[in-house]
Structure formats: C-alpha cells, structure tokens
Amino acid sequence: MAPSPDLPVDPDVDLHVPADRGELAAHPGTVLGVIAAGGVLGALARAGLQTAFPHPPTGFPWATFGVNVVGCLLIGALMAVLTARPAGPLLRPFLGVGVLGGFTTFSTYVVDAQRAVTAGAPGTALAYLAATLVGALLAVWTGDAVTSRLLLTRADGAAAR
C-alpha cells in the first residue's frame, strides 16, 4: 500500500500495519509530548544507573552495556506485545521511542569506546564494542521470541478453557 498523499509519513510507522497507521491519527504535538515525557523517564533511569555504577576510562563500562542490552530486550518484548495486541496510538511512541529510546544510549557506547582507546585500553574498547553489538542484537531477538511464545502459550491456554 503506497502512502496516501493526505497521510503524514512517519519513518517509524509501518503503513502496511493498520494499528501502526492509527498512530498517524494522533495529533503530532501529542505524539511528541508523550515521546518527550517517556524520554525523560528513560534518560533519568539510565543516568541513575550510570551514576550508581561508574567505571574508569580503561575499565569495561558495565552500566552502559547493561542498559543497552536490557533496553534492547525490552524493545523486543514490547514489539512482540504490540504486534499481538495492538494498543492505543500513544503507547508505542511513549514506551518504545520515549522510555526505551531515552534509556538506551548508543552515543555513550561510542564515547565509552573512544575514551578506552584514548586511555590506552584498545582491547577493552574492542571487546566492549563487539559485546554490545552482539548482546543488543541477541537481546532484541530474545525479547521478541520469548514474549511471542509466552503470548501464544497464554492465548492457547485461554482458548482451551
């Protein structure tokens, strides 16, 4: 389905999915507001974790690594839930783009790697870059696969009753 000229185009919305198209009906200011509110919550949670678990420039940035992997796991789970059970037009922008987008931090990931290299720990930087990439991709896949299976099992159990 080609986008209609009267529909705004949002690169984060799949126009082939009716539930995604529903997000376009919400007022753009409202969508931006819920994204901003979610982003504040996610960024505050991330900043709190990074402050609670600091690392030296040559050390492995466990807090940022954990934030990114857990955030990706939750993004995978959220997408599975929203695929199985479409929700209101503001839930995905709030949770997915806002909260989880503000929580995950791939810009800090790059800065952490650059600092490790500058501090004389290129091996740590390389290990961190690779582990985050692999961990994030596996986390998204796992979040989606496990949540989809749980939702299917739950639906099958409800249908059998």
C-alpha positions as a LaTeX table, in Angstrom:
\begin{tabular}{lrrr}
\hline
Residue & $x$ (\AA) & $y$ (\AA) & $z$ (\AA) \\
\hline
Met1 & 0.00 & 0.00 & 0.00 \\
Ala2 & 1.51 & 3.31 & $-1.04$ \\
Pro3 & 1.18 & 6.17 & 1.43 \\
Ser4 & $-1.75$ & 8.39 & 0.70 \\
Pro5 & $-0.76$ & 11.99 & $-0.07$ \\
Asp6 & $-3.07$ & 13.16 & 2.73 \\
Leu7 & $-1.33$ & 10.99 & 5.39 \\
Pro8 & 1.83 & 12.31 & 7.02 \\
Val9 & 4.79 & 10.00 & 6.63 \\
Asp10 & 6.50 & 8.86 & 9.82 \\
Pro11 & 9.56 & 6.67 & 9.21 \\
Asp12 & 8.83 & 4.82 & 12.45 \\
Val13 & 5.35 & 3.73 & 11.30 \\
Asp14 & 4.76 & 0.75 & 9.02 \\
Leu15 & 1.90 & 1.89 & 6.80 \\
His16 & 1.16 & $-1.75$ & 5.93 \\
Val17 & 0.07 & $-2.40$ & 9.54 \\
Pro18 & $-3.35$ & $-0.92$ & 10.34 \\
Ala19 & $-2.52$ & $-0.48$ & 14.04 \\
Asp20 & 0.63 & 1.48 & 13.14 \\
Arg21 & $-1.35$ & 3.70 & 10.76 \\
Gly22 & $-3.58$ & 4.56 & 13.73 \\
Glu23 & $-0.67$ & 6.40 & 15.31 \\
Leu24 & $-0.81$ & 8.93 & 12.49 \\
Ala25 & $-4.31$ & 9.97 & 13.58 \\
Ala26 & $-2.98$ & 11.32 & 16.88 \\
His27 & $-2.08$ & 14.99 & 16.87 \\
Pro28 & 1.66 & 15.42 & 16.16 \\
Gly29 & 2.06 & 17.64 & 19.22 \\
Thr30 & 0.54 & 14.95 & 21.43 \\
Val31 & 2.82 & 12.28 & 19.98 \\
Leu32 & 5.87 & 14.50 & 20.51 \\
Gly33 & 4.73 & 15.22 & 24.05 \\
Val34 & 4.43 & 11.56 & 25.02 \\
Ile35 & 7.77 & 10.78 & 23.38 \\
Ala36 & 9.41 & 13.62 & 25.33 \\
Ala37 & 7.81 & 12.53 & 28.61 \\
Gly38 & 8.92 & 8.94 & 28.05 \\
Gly39 & 12.38 & 10.07 & 27.01 \\
Val40 & 12.82 & 12.00 & 30.25 \\
Leu41 & 11.89 & 8.92 & 32.29 \\
Gly42 & 14.18 & 6.63 & 30.31 \\
Ala43 & 17.12 & 9.04 & 30.36 \\
Leu44 & 16.77 & 9.59 & 34.12 \\
Ala45 & 16.77 & 5.83 & 34.73 \\
Arg46 & 19.88 & 5.41 & 32.56 \\
Ala47 & 21.68 & 8.33 & 34.18 \\
Gly48 & 20.89 & 6.94 & 37.62 \\
Leu49 & 22.35 & 3.55 & 36.74 \\
Gln50 & 25.45 & 5.06 & 35.16 \\
Thr51 & 25.99 & 7.23 & 38.24 \\
Ala52 & 25.49 & 4.28 & 40.58 \\
Phe53 & 27.95 & 2.11 & 38.64 \\
Pro54 & 30.77 & 4.32 & 37.33 \\
His55 & 33.83 & 2.91 & 35.57 \\
Pro56 & 37.36 & 4.14 & 34.97 \\
Pro57 & 38.23 & 5.05 & 31.35 \\
Thr58 & 40.20 & 1.81 & 30.96 \\
Gly59 & 37.50 & $-0.35$ & 32.58 \\
Phe60 & 34.60 & $-2.15$ & 30.92 \\
Pro61 & 31.52 & 0.12 & 31.05 \\
Trp62 & 29.17 & $-2.42$ & 32.61 \\
Ala63 & 26.39 & 0.06 & 33.35 \\
Thr64 & 26.12 & 1.28 & 29.76 \\
Phe65 & 26.47 & $-2.27$ & 28.45 \\
Gly66 & 23.69 & $-3.45$ & 30.78 \\
Val67 & 21.43 & $-0.51$ & 29.93 \\
Asn68 & 21.76 & $-1.15$ & 26.21 \\
Val69 & 21.26 & $-4.91$ & 26.40 \\
Val70 & 18.31 & $-4.69$ & 28.82 \\
Gly71 & 16.79 & $-1.86$ & 26.78 \\
Cys72 & 17.05 & $-3.94$ & 23.61 \\
Leu73 & 15.49 & $-6.94$ & 25.37 \\
Leu74 & 12.57 & $-4.73$ & 26.44 \\
Ile75 & 12.22 & $-3.26$ & 22.94 \\
Gly76 & 11.94 & $-6.79$ & 21.51 \\
Ala77 & 9.36 & $-7.72$ & 24.13 \\
Leu78 & 7.38 & $-4.52$ & 23.56 \\
Met79 & 7.25 & $-5.06$ & 19.81 \\
Ala80 & 6.02 & $-8.63$ & 20.33 \\
Val81 & 3.28 & $-7.45$ & 22.69 \\
Leu82 & 2.19 & $-4.64$ & 20.38 \\
Thr83 & 2.18 & $-6.98$ & 17.39 \\
Ala84 & $-0.02$ & $-9.50$ & 19.21 \\
Arg85 & $-2.23$ & $-6.96$ & 20.96 \\
Pro86 & $-2.34$ & $-3.57$ & 19.28 \\
Ala87 & $-2.76$ & $-0.78$ & 21.81 \\
Gly88 & $-3.68$ & 2.87 & 21.75 \\
Pro89 & $-1.88$ & 5.16 & 19.35 \\
Leu90 & 0.35 & 6.71 & 22.02 \\
Leu91 & 1.64 & 3.60 & 23.82 \\
Arg92 & 4.36 & 2.65 & 21.30 \\
Pro93 & 5.67 & 6.22 & 20.95 \\
Phe94 & 5.70 & 6.63 & 24.75 \\
Leu95 & 7.30 & 3.30 & 25.69 \\
Gly96 & 9.28 & 2.38 & 22.57 \\
Val97 & 10.54 & 5.69 & 21.26 \\
Gly98 & 10.37 & 7.66 & 24.51 \\
Val99 & 11.17 & 5.50 & 27.55 \\
Leu100 & 13.30 & 2.84 & 25.86 \\
Gly101 & 14.80 & 5.26 & 23.36 \\
Gly102 & 15.85 & 7.53 & 26.23 \\
Phe103 & 17.04 & 4.57 & 28.32 \\
Thr104 & 19.31 & 3.02 & 25.70 \\
Thr105 & 22.36 & 5.04 & 24.75 \\
Phe106 & 24.40 & 4.10 & 21.77 \\
Ser107 & 26.03 & 7.53 & 21.72 \\
Thr108 & 27.53 & 6.88 & 25.17 \\
Tyr109 & 28.53 & 3.43 & 23.88 \\
Val110 & 30.74 & 5.10 & 21.26 \\
Val111 & 32.10 & 7.70 & 23.69 \\
Asp112 & 32.98 & 4.96 & 26.20 \\
Ala113 & 34.87 & 3.06 & 23.49 \\
Gln114 & 36.69 & 6.20 & 22.37 \\
Arg115 & 37.70 & 7.00 & 25.95 \\
Ala116 & 39.04 & 3.49 & 26.45 \\
Val117 & 41.17 & 3.77 & 23.31 \\
Thr118 & 42.44 & 7.21 & 24.35 \\
Ala119 & 43.25 & 5.89 & 27.85 \\
Gly120 & 45.35 & 3.09 & 26.36 \\
Ala121 & 42.87 & 0.19 & 26.54 \\
Pro122 & 42.04 & $-0.63$ & 22.90 \\
Gly123 & 41.38 & $-4.27$ & 23.78 \\
Thr124 & 38.71 & $-3.24$ & 26.29 \\
Ala125 & 37.20 & $-0.88$ & 23.71 \\
Leu126 & 37.07 & $-3.58$ & 21.05 \\
Ala127 & 35.61 & $-6.16$ & 23.43 \\
Tyr128 & 33.00 & $-3.63$ & 24.57 \\
Leu129 & 32.05 & $-2.66$ & 21.01 \\
Ala130 & 31.66 & $-6.29$ & 19.95 \\
Ala131 & 29.90 & $-7.45$ & 23.12 \\
Thr132 & 27.38 & $-4.61$ & 22.97 \\
Leu133 & 26.60 & $-5.20$ & 19.30 \\
Val134 & 26.14 & $-8.95$ & 19.72 \\
Gly135 & 24.38 & $-8.59$ & 23.08 \\
Ala136 & 21.94 & $-5.97$ & 21.81 \\
Leu137 & 21.00 & $-7.95$ & 18.71 \\
Leu138 & 20.56 & $-11.17$ & 20.70 \\
Ala139 & 18.54 & $-9.30$ & 23.32 \\
Val140 & 16.08 & $-7.87$ & 20.78 \\
Trp141 & 15.66 & $-11.30$ & 19.21 \\
Thr142 & 15.26 & $-12.98$ & 22.62 \\
Gly143 & 12.78 & $-10.40$ & 23.87 \\
Asp144 & 10.66 & $-10.80$ & 20.75 \\
Ala145 & 10.91 & $-14.61$ & 20.59 \\
Val146 & 10.27 & $-15.31$ & 24.28 \\
Thr147 & 7.45 & $-12.78$ & 24.58 \\
Ser148 & 5.80 & $-14.03$ & 21.39 \\
Arg149 & 5.98 & $-17.61$ & 22.66 \\
Leu150 & 4.58 & $-16.63$ & 26.08 \\
Leu151 & 1.72 & $-14.73$ & 24.46 \\
Leu152 & 0.97 & $-17.67$ & 22.16 \\
Thr153 & 1.04 & $-20.14$ & 25.05 \\
Arg154 & $-1.22$ & $-17.92$ & 27.10 \\
Ala155 & $-3.64$ & $-17.50$ & 24.19 \\
Asp156 & $-3.70$ & $-21.25$ & 23.60 \\
Gly157 & $-4.41$ & $-21.83$ & 27.31 \\
Ala158 & $-7.25$ & $-19.31$ & 27.28 \\
Ala159 & $-8.73$ & $-20.84$ & 24.12 \\
Ala160 & $-8.68$ & $-24.33$ & 25.70 \\
Arg161 & $-10.79$ & $-23.20$ & 28.67 \\
\hline
\end{tabular}
